[in-house]
Amino acid sequence: MNQIPLTAAGAERLKSELKELKSVKRPAVIEAIATAREHGDLKENAEYHAAREEQSFTEGRIAELEAALSNAQIIDITKLNQSGRVVFGCTVNLIDIETDSEVVYQIVGDIEADISKNRIAISSPIARALIGKEEGDDVVVDAPAGTMEYAIAGVEYK
């Protein structure tokens, strides 16, 4: 099976989420199912069906995290050759050439990507365009929203 690239920090976040799901969420869902069963007829018991659905989501996420962590290639970005080149795990400071606005992204594995925290997946159009470039380079990104142009203002390995 293909290995999934993960940053060391991302792997720790996923392990923490997995531990939380197994030790807190799963027992709470099991308790909710038991409580709902006590209310009688299961066919028309909305609490029971909601608890079973929650159990399904929880077990699915546990399976997804376990699979990802078992196939993970954990990359410690602090030990990478810090040559100023954009690589997996680095943090990139970009300046949008059109609007002159600045944005900072960390390039991470697909499972740890979270745009609300400025972590973009290695498979995203922006990350693919950035990989291999260096500080000072201009990058043209063909994204679903259209073509964007960025200048790489900085590359950090943290």
Secondary structure as UniProt FT lines:
FT   STRAND          4..7
FT   HELIX           8..20
FT   HELIX           21..25
FT   HELIX           26..37
FT   TURN            38..39
FT   TURN            43..44
FT   HELIX           46..70
FT   STRAND          72..75
FT   HELIX           77..79
FT   TURN            88..89
FT   STRAND          91..96
FT   TURN            97..99
FT   STRAND          102..108
FT   HELIX           110..112
FT   HELIX           115..117
FT   STRAND          119..121
FT   TURN            122..123
FT   HELIX           125..130
FT   TURN            131..132
FT   TURN            135..136
FT   STRAND          138..143
FT   TURN            144..145
FT   STRAND          146..156
//
